[in-house]
Amino acid sequence: MTDFNEKVDTLIASIRQVYGDDFIPLHRPVFEGHERQYLVDCIDSNFVSSVGKEIVQFENMVCDFTGAAHAVATVNGTAALHAALICAGVTRGDEVLSQALTFIATCNAISYAGGKPVFIDVDKDTMGMSPTALRSWLEANTRQENGFCVNKKTGAIIRACVPMHTFGLVLRIQDIADICEAFNITLVEDAAESLGSWDGDTHTGRFGAMATLSFNGNKVITTGGGGMILTEDEALAKKLKHITTTAKVPHPTEFVHDQIGYNYRMPNLNAVLGVAQMQTLPSMMSIKSEIAAFYKELGTQQGWHVVQPREGTTSNNWLIAICLDSPQQRQDFLIRTNAAGVMTRPIWRLMNELDMFSDCQHDGLEVSKWLEQRIVNVSSGVPDARLKDVKVSV
Ligand SMILES: Cc1ncc(COP(=O)(O)O)c(C=O)c1O
């Protein structure tokens, strides 16, 4: 056996001490609060669909938690991004800056809105968009025209910028916000993975015009499927609510719709799960920070490079990431851990390497490529033995 395989086996044994002997998923949902009761109550109420008081209650709870002024719940995080980009004014022919190192949904949503992604490199420590790379791409490739940022080569308007807080790690978002403002670009944060992550005292998702969350089954809290758009702007919030609810104009008797809208409203059946999950989120956060501390300690003891949050930020520790030394190590690591029933997975393939986005512009992406070849995620959920510590606290 190679030294590296022995090292992996030692890690597997340590993970098993915390997570037990069965198959260990990467991050499974936890329903230890009032989820079952609220679901039954919701069914009994008949308000299972896109109208119901728990949708508003869930939105208010997320506002209270994040400090955002307004929230609009949607069917999923991709729909949230799509609606946010429409409200950012993205239309066919526009370009939208984003990361090559992200989950496919970011780029899918840009495409739904008619935009074409332009990929900017990430920082090595945060794995999120690099302000240095963003500024240097904009300086070299754009000009200002009538208050718009225009791509010198294609003539397209660069309408929006969508950075993403990878695995809950907080990117240099204030710097990105400053650059977007200077270049007249609307900032939409993809905060799908960062509910519970803070830059200083400010929750992620509060730095741009809008931000989006995901409540997919693998996230820190889940509504089965679901998403949300956060904004500080009341007019934008109204517009978001309008286009995500089929653009229906209130009328006492008639069906009146004033534009092409979307059926993107979160069903109440999902929202009741959200209410219950928000009640247990603080205790989930503290258990997850203990898991993060466990991996940090293992990193020191066994020589793993466990990626740590940038100074001054707090991560929700959604998925713990380990940076391996080489592409070969990454391959060996993934095969050995998954064969042992300890689920691990690689970071995403770069978006510009996928057929659909292979013709998109990008900068050198040196850091994105380097990370793509080395980053893996390890079991990061709440262990069975800690389920008893998940408490309803709100
Ligand atoms: C970075 C990122 N953006 C967007 C999404 C889309 O969210 P959803 O799966 O709820 O559509 C996800 C999660 O799945 C994500 O990880």
The ligand as an SDF file (V2000), in Angstrom:
LIG
                    3D

 16 16  0  0  0  0  0  0  0  0999 V2000
  -23.8150   27.6620   -6.3110 C   0  0  0  0  0  0  0  0  0  0  0  0
  -25.2260   27.2480   -6.5290 C   0  0  0  0  0  0  0  0  0  0  0  0
  -26.0160   28.0430   -7.2610 N   0  0  0  0  0  0  0  0  0  0  0  0
  -27.2990   27.7140   -7.4820 C   0  0  0  0  0  0  0  0  0  0  0  0
  -27.8390   26.5530   -6.9840 C   0  0  0  0  0  0  0  0  0  0  0  0
  -29.2170   26.2230   -7.3890 C   0  0  0  0  0  0  0  0  0  0  0  0
  -30.0690   25.8940   -6.3900 O   0  0  0  0  0  0  0  0  0  0  0  0
  -31.2500   24.8220   -6.6250 P   0  0  0  0  0  0  0  0  0  0  0  0
  -30.6370   23.4740   -6.6610 O   0  0  0  0  0  0  0  0  0  0  0  0
  -32.1150   25.0560   -5.4370 O   0  0  0  0  0  0  0  0  0  0  0  0
  -31.9370   25.1750   -7.9040 O   0  0  0  0  0  0  0  0  0  0  0  0
  -27.0430   25.7080   -6.1740 C   0  0  0  0  0  0  0  0  0  0  0  0
  -27.5210   24.4970   -5.5230 C   0  0  0  0  0  0  0  0  0  0  0  0
  -28.0270   23.5590   -5.8860 O   0  0  0  0  0  0  0  0  0  0  0  0
  -25.6880   26.0620   -5.9670 C   0  0  0  0  0  0  0  0  0  0  0  0
  -24.8910   25.2740   -5.2630 O   0  0  0  0  0  0  0  0  0  0  0  0
  1  2  1  0
  2  3  1  0
  2 15  2  0
  3  4  2  0
  4  5  1  0
  5  6  1  0
  5 12  2  0
  6  7  1  0
  7  8  1  0
  8  9  2  0
  8 10  1  0
  8 11  1  0
 12 13  1  0
 12 15  1  0
 13 14  2  0
 15 16  1  0
M  END
$$$$
